Amino acid sequence: MDHTESHQIHSAGQGTPLKVAERSPSRLDRIGGDYIDSTGWYDAGQLHAAADDPMVSRMRNYHSQLHSGFKAIREALLVKDPQLTPEAHLLAVQRKGKSWLNTMMERSDAVQQQAGAEVKALDSAIRAKVGTPTQHAAEIRTYLRGLDPETRHSAMEEAAKAGDTATMAAMLDAPGYLSGLNAQQQDAFRQLYLVLHAKDLLDRRSAVQVASEVNAKAISEAIDGCAKFFDQKTIGEIVAGSEKAAAARDAIDRSLSV
């Protein structure tokens, strides 16, 4: 069983499939969704700012293929082929659409895996920006823990602004009873430091995540849309009728050997 058939089985009953005679432009245009039908996701906000990022660029190319392919299927369904009946034309488009969708789902898996690996790599780079505890970590913690909360807070802010990795690593990698900071305070100082000294990495990570979410929603809409374009019941009825007609034609040849 291929990807398309599996999804159609699990999504049975979702939406309203179109019969052959109901495939008008207005009805076909309603099949799709915000993510598959728009290319504007990559032209604004974080994704536009990260347009030169190699991973975001790959994901944009994939989304472009997804958008243009789905649009091509919709437009092909509206074309009338004078050499084919509407049913035969639907089957011809369905075969190409099924092949396209399987290819795009395989590419989606590959692109999403690459995006996941990129996020992990960026997470590692972001963690490295904070640094690792030095041989003076215990002394730093002892000194800062001995300060009153307000003075300790000010000292941590100054360390974050100055890019003092020795202090940040000593205080952010230690439990609260050693650092004098609770988890919420550690997270706040870590974020302050990263915004000041690793904003490019944070922005890249965020852009890759947003692009991944956009593409995941777009391929989901493509799968649901194709299930409505080529619902199993209608396709099954056409195939069954075609097989019955073929058997009737074959009977003519068999009659010659009687």
C-alpha positions, 0 to 999 in steps of 0.5 A, a space after each residue: 500500500 502506498 502513501 496515498 492509499 494509506 492516507 485515504 483509508 485513514 481519512 475516509 469520511 473527511 470532507 465531501 468528495 466530488 463526483 465527475 460531473 461536479 468538477 467546476 472551477 468554483 468547487 475545485 477552488 474550494 479544495 486546498 488550504 491556506 498553506 498549499 494555496 499561498 506562496 506568501 509564507 516565505 515572503 514575509 516575517 522570519 522566513 523573508 529575513 532568513 531567505 539566504 539561509 540554505 535550509 530555509 531556501 531548500 524548504 522554500 523550493 519544496 513548498 514552491 513545488 508543492 504549491 505549483 503541483 497542486 495547482 496543476 492538478 486542479 487545473 488539469 481536472 478542469 481541462 476537457 480532452 476531446 479524445 477522452 470521456 470525463 471519466 477517462 480523463 479523471 483516471 488519467 489525471 488521477 494516475 499522474 496526481 497519485 505519482 506526484 503526491 507520493 513523490 512529494 510525500 517522500 521529499 517532505 520526509 527528507 526535507 523535514 529530516 534535514 530540518 530536524 538535523 539543522 535545528 539540533 545543530 543550531 541547538 548545539 551551537 546555541 548552547 556552546 555560545 554560553 560556554 562551559 564552566 571553567 576551573 573558577 566556576 565554584 568560586 564564582 558561584 560562591 561569590 554570587 550566591 553570597 550576594 543579596 538577591 538584588 545585587 546578584 541579579 544586577 551582577 548577572 545582568 552585567 555578565 550577560 551584557 558583557 558576554 562573560 561566559 565564565 560567569 554565565 556557564 558557572 551560574 546557568 549549569 548549576 542547580 539552584 542550591 549552588 547558584 542561588 538562582 531558580 530555574 526561571 531566573 536561569 532561563 531568563 538570564 540565558 535568554 538575555 545572553 543569547 539575544 545579545 550574543 547569539 541572535 543570528 543563531 536564534 533567528 535561524 533556528 526559529 526560521 527553520 522551525 517556522 518553515 518546517 511547520 508551514 511545509 508540514 501543514 501544506 503537505 497535509 492539505 495536499 494529501 487531503 485535497 487529493 483525497 477529495 479530487 480523487 475519492 476512492 468511491 468515484 475512482 473505484 466505480 470508474 475502474 469497475 465500469 472500465 473493467 466490465 466494458 473491457 471484458 465485454 469487448 474481449 467477449 467479441 474476440 472469444 466468440 471467434 474461437 467458439 
